[in-house]
Amino acid sequence: MKYFKGSLVFTVVCLCLAAILGYHGTGTAAGALSIVFICIVLGILEVSLSFDNAVVNATVLTNMNDVWQHRFLTWGILIAVFGMRLLFPLVIVGFAAHLGPVSALLLAIKHPDQYTQILSGAHTGIMGFGGAFLAMVGLKYFLDGEKEVHWIAFIERQLSRLSKLEAIEIGIVLLALFGMSRFLTESEALTFLVSGIFGLIAFIIVEAIGTILEAPEETTVTVAKMGLSAFLYLEVMDASFSFDGVIGAFALSTNLFVIALGLGIGAMFVRSLTIMLVKQGTLSEYRYLEHGAFWAILALAALMFISVHQAVPEIITGFVGAGLIGLALFSSIRWNKFHPELISKP
């Protein structure tokens, strides 16, 4: 539990704020408890949808020093809660409705239903961007010629061999974007394609920053720069993971601040879980767990693409991700049972 002390304190603070918000809005204790309950449900929803995110985050954090790991848990949670769960929806609504940030905030407070409708209308663009970015993250992992450990071997070996083809992952994502756009109206298809292309560009920029900051010799400055690069990569990836959760949260509440508090609780627990996985060396002990997380990322990217044409219930998204990670964990335990002498300990 030592890894979750900060999350528990953060949860208590958020629930107290939720109670104050609920009481201020309704004037009753029952209303306050209702808002607290919604925040708890949103937090659980966020954790269930983002467990694969925690595993992938851990693979990146493993190569970061303690300072940047701490910054991911502190600065990162501020970005996750106030940036992605509060400011980002306001920016989307402001852009879609041609409103300034203050006007978008007032719309969210005074006319939450209209605010929700505008945000939902931006679903196609959001899914295009997030799906393309996550697809690149997943494909980069499997399209690696130096990758030696394979979980679903008959597929992963073939993907590893495809790495010889330059920029093949970009071609795959572009084909997926084009294929999905054929099911959309002309205006929606354009929005989806443009957003997807910007998702690709975002991935390339983050990768480029990492490459530029690399240096042949490890110095204090180099370590700091690499920590910054990994931090940016994690934040963009977290943003892509959170898109569907932010939009889906409006099914439980149309209050922007309630959603930010509830999803913020979940985001904090995901970060604590990430730190625990790193400190306890879980990824090295269970050899296929990382594979399951990246398969879950590819599945999420595919579901995000599909959702622009056909609604995908969030429970399906959560079960697919959790199921793939669960199967990978089971396979890892089974492999450890038959190869105890080869288990990698932290």
C-alpha positions in Angstrom: 0.0 0.0 0.0 3.0 2.3 0.3 2.8 3.1 -3.4 -0.8 4.3 -3.1 -0.6 6.6 0.0 -0.5 9.7 -2.2 -3.4 8.4 -4.3 -5.5 7.8 -1.2 -4.8 11.3 0.1 -5.6 12.7 -3.3 -8.8 10.7 -3.4 -10.0 12.0 0.0 -9.3 15.6 -1.1 -11.2 15.1 -4.4 -14.1 13.5 -2.6 -14.3 16.3 -0.1 -14.4 18.8 -3.0 -17.0 16.7 -4.7 -19.2 16.8 -1.6 -18.8 20.5 -1.3 -19.7 20.8 -5.0 -22.7 18.6 -4.6 -24.0 20.4 -1.5 -23.5 23.8 -3.1 -25.5 22.6 -6.2 -28.4 20.9 -4.4 -28.3 22.2 -0.9 -28.8 18.7 0.6 -26.6 16.0 2.1 -28.2 13.5 -0.3 -27.1 15.6 -3.3 -23.6 15.8 -1.9 -23.4 12.0 -1.4 -24.7 11.5 -5.0 -21.9 13.5 -6.5 -19.3 11.7 -4.3 -20.7 8.4 -5.5 -20.4 9.5 -9.2 -16.8 10.5 -8.6 -16.0 7.1 -7.1 -17.6 5.4 -10.1 -15.7 7.6 -12.6 -12.5 6.8 -10.7 -13.1 3.1 -11.0 -14.0 3.5 -14.6 -10.8 5.3 -15.4 -8.6 2.7 -13.6 -10.4 -0.2 -15.4 -9.9 1.5 -18.8 -6.3 2.6 -18.2 -4.7 -0.5 -16.7 -2.9 -1.2 -20.0 -1.8 2.4 -19.9 -0.1 1.8 -16.5 1.8 -1.2 -17.9 3.0 0.7 -20.9 3.9 3.7 -18.8 6.0 1.4 -16.6 8.1 0.2 -19.6 9.1 3.9 -20.2 9.5 4.8 -16.6 11.9 1.9 -16.1 14.5 3.8 -18.0 13.9 7.1 -16.1 15.6 8.2 -13.0 13.9 8.7 -9.6 13.6 12.5 -10.2 11.6 12.1 -13.4 9.6 9.3 -12.0 8.6 11.7 -9.2 7.8 14.4 -11.7 5.6 12.1 -13.6 3.6 11.4 -10.4 3.4 15.1 -9.4 3.6 17.3 -12.5 2.0 14.6 -14.6 -1.1 14.4 -12.4 -1.6 18.1 -12.7 -1.5 17.8 -16.5 -3.7 14.8 -16.4 -6.4 16.3 -14.1 -6.4 20.0 -15.0 -5.0 19.6 -18.5 -6.7 16.6 -20.1 -9.8 16.3 -17.9 -10.6 20.0 -17.5 -8.9 22.2 -20.0 -8.8 19.9 -23.0 -12.6 19.5 -23.2 -12.9 23.3 -23.0 -10.5 23.8 -25.8 -12.3 21.2 -28.0 -15.7 22.9 -27.3 -14.2 26.4 -27.8 -12.7 25.3 -31.1 -15.8 23.5 -32.3 -18.2 26.3 -31.3 -15.8 29.2 -32.1 -15.8 30.3 -28.4 -13.1 31.8 -26.2 -11.9 29.8 -23.2 -14.0 31.9 -20.8 -17.1 31.5 -22.9 -16.6 27.8 -23.2 -16.2 27.5 -19.4 -19.4 29.5 -18.8 -21.2 27.3 -21.3 -20.1 24.2 -19.4 -21.3 25.7 -16.1 -24.6 27.2 -17.3 -25.6 25.0 -20.1 -23.9 21.6 -19.5 -26.2 19.7 -21.9 -25.3 22.0 -24.8 -21.6 21.7 -23.8 -21.9 17.9 -23.8 -23.5 17.9 -27.2 -20.8 20.1 -28.7 -18.0 17.9 -27.2 -19.7 14.7 -28.4 -19.9 16.3 -31.9 -16.1 16.4 -31.9 -15.9 12.6 -31.4 -14.8 11.8 -34.9 -11.7 14.1 -34.8 -10.8 13.1 -31.3 -10.9 9.4 -32.1 -8.9 9.9 -35.3 -6.1 11.7 -33.5 -6.0 9.4 -30.5 -6.4 6.2 -32.5 -3.6 7.1 -34.9 -1.2 8.0 -32.1 -1.9 4.8 -30.1 -1.7 2.7 -33.2 1.8 4.0 -33.8 2.8 3.3 -30.2 1.6 -0.3 -30.5 3.1 -1.0 -34.0 6.4 0.5 -33.0 6.7 -2.1 -30.2 5.9 -5.1 -32.5 7.7 -3.9 -35.6 11.1 -4.3 -34.0 13.7 -6.5 -35.7 15.7 -6.8 -32.5 12.7 -8.1 -30.5 13.5 -11.7 -29.3 10.6 -12.5 -26.9 7.3 -13.2 -28.6 4.0 -13.9 -26.9 1.6 -14.6 -29.8 4.6 -15.9 -31.8 3.0 -16.7 -35.1 1.9 -13.1 -35.5 4.7 -11.2 -33.6 7.5 -12.9 -35.5 5.9 -11.8 -38.8 5.5 -8.3 -37.5 9.1 -8.3 -36.4 10.3 -9.2 -39.9 8.2 -6.4 -41.4 10.5 -3.9 -39.5 12.9 -4.2 -42.4 10.5 -2.1 -44.5 11.1 1.5 -43.8 8.2 3.5 -42.2 5.9 0.5 -42.7 4.0 1.4 -39.5 3.0 4.8 -41.0 1.7 3.1 -44.1 -0.4 0.7 -42.0 -2.0 3.5 -40.0 -2.6 5.6 -43.1 -4.3 2.6 -44.8 -6.4 2.0 -41.7 -7.4 5.7 -41.6 -8.4 5.7 -45.3 -10.3 2.4 -45.0 -12.3 3.7 -42.0 -13.0 7.0 -43.7 -14.8 5.1 -46.5 -17.7 4.4 -44.1 -18.1 8.1 -43.2 -19.8 11.0 -44.8 -17.6 13.3 -46.8 -17.2 16.0 -44.1 -16.7 13.4 -41.3 -14.2 11.5 -43.5 -12.1 14.7 -44.0 -12.2 15.5 -40.2 -11.2 11.9 -39.4 -8.3 11.8 -41.9 -6.9 15.2 -41.0 -7.1 14.4 -37.3 -5.5 11.0 -37.9 -2.6 12.7 -39.8 -2.1 15.1 -36.9 -2.0 12.1 -34.6 0.8 10.6 -36.8 2.6 13.9 -36.7 2.4 14.2 -33.0 4.0 10.7 -32.6 6.7 11.6 -35.1 7.4 14.9 -33.2 7.6 13.1 -29.8 10.0 10.5 -31.3 12.1 13.2 -32.9 12.4 15.1 -29.6 13.7 11.9 -28.1 16.2 11.3 -30.9 17.5 14.9 -30.8 18.0 14.8 -27.0 20.0 11.6 -27.2 23.7 11.8 -26.8 26.5 9.2 -27.1 27.8 9.8 -23.6 25.6 9.7 -20.5 26.0 13.0 -18.5 23.8 14.7 -16.0 22.5 17.0 -18.7 21.8 14.1 -21.0 19.9 12.2 -18.4 17.8 15.2 -17.7 17.0 15.7 -21.4 16.1 12.1 -21.9 13.9 12.3 -18.8 12.1 15.3 -20.4 11.7 13.4 -23.7 10.2 10.3 -22.0 7.9 12.6 -19.8 6.5 14.3 -23.0 6.0 10.9 -24.6 4.1 9.6 -21.6 1.9 12.7 -21.4 0.9 12.5 -25.0 0.2 8.8 -24.7 -1.9 9.4 -21.5 -3.9 12.1 -23.4 -4.6 9.6 -26.2 -5.7 7.0 -23.6 -8.0 9.5 -21.8 -10.0 10.7 -24.9 -12.7 8.0 -24.8 -12.9 8.1 -21.0 -13.4 11.9 -21.0 -16.2 11.7 -23.5 -17.8 8.6 -22.0 -17.8 10.2 -18.5 -20.6 12.6 -19.7 -22.9 9.6 -19.6 -22.7 9.7 -15.8 -22.5 13.5 -15.3 -22.6 16.6 -17.4 -20.7 18.7 -14.8 -17.2 19.4 -16.0 -15.8 19.7 -12.5 -17.3 16.4 -11.2 -15.8 14.6 -14.3 -12.4 16.2 -13.7 -12.5 15.1 -10.0 -13.7 11.6 -10.7 -11.3 10.9 -13.6 -8.5 12.6 -11.7 -8.9 10.0 -8.9 -8.5 7.2 -11.4 -5.6 8.9 -13.2 -3.7 9.2 -9.8 -4.2 5.5 -9.0 -3.0 4.6 -12.5 0.2 6.6 -11.9 0.7 5.0 -8.5 0.2 1.6 -10.1 2.8 2.5 -12.7 5.3 3.4 -10.1 4.6 0.1 -8.2 5.2 -1.9 -11.4 8.5 -0.2 -11.9 9.8 -0.4 -8.3 8.8 -4.1 -7.9 10.2 -5.1 -11.4 6.9 -6.7 -12.3 7.5 -6.4 -16.1 10.8 -8.3 -15.9 9.3 -11.0 -13.7 6.3 -11.6 -16.0 7.8 -11.7 -19.5 4.5 -11.4 -21.5 2.8 -8.7 -19.5 4.3 -6.0 -21.6 3.2 -7.8 -24.8 -0.4 -7.9 -23.5 -0.4 -4.2 -22.8 0.8 -3.3 -26.3 -1.8 -5.7 -27.8 -4.4 -3.9 -25.7 -3.1 -0.5 -27.1 -3.6 -1.8 -30.7 -7.0 -3.1 -29.8 -8.0 0.3 -28.2 -6.7 2.1 -31.3 -8.9 -0.2 -33.5 -11.9 0.4 -31.3 -11.4 4.1 -31.5 -11.4 3.9 -35.3 -14.5 1.7 -35.3 -16.3 4.0 -32.9 -16.5 6.8 -35.4 -18.9 4.6 -37.5 -20.4 2.3 -34.9 -20.8 3.1 -31.2 -18.6 0.9 -29.0 -19.7 0.6 -25.3 -16.9 1.5 -22.8 -17.4 -1.8 -21.1 -16.2 -3.5 -24.2 -13.1 -1.3 -24.3 -12.4 -2.1 -20.7 -12.9 -5.9 -21.0 -10.8 -6.1 -24.2 -7.8 -4.4 -22.6 -8.1 -6.2 -19.2 -8.7 -9.5 -21.0 -5.5 -9.2 -23.1 -3.4 -8.2 -20.1 -5.0 -11.0 -18.1 -4.2 -13.6 -20.7 -0.6 -12.3 -21.0 -0.2 -12.5 -17.2 -1.6 -16.1 -17.2 0.9 -17.0 -20.0 3.7 -15.4 -18.1 2.9 -17.4 -14.9 2.6 -20.6 -16.9 6.0 -19.9 -18.6 7.6 -19.2 -15.2 6.3 -22.5 -13.8 8.0 -24.5 -16.6 11.2 -22.3 -16.7 11.9 -21.3 -13.1 15.6 -21.1 -13.7 15.1 -18.4 -16.4 12.9 -16.1 -14.5 14.2 -12.5 -14.6 14.2 -11.1 -11.1 14.2 -7.3 -10.3 
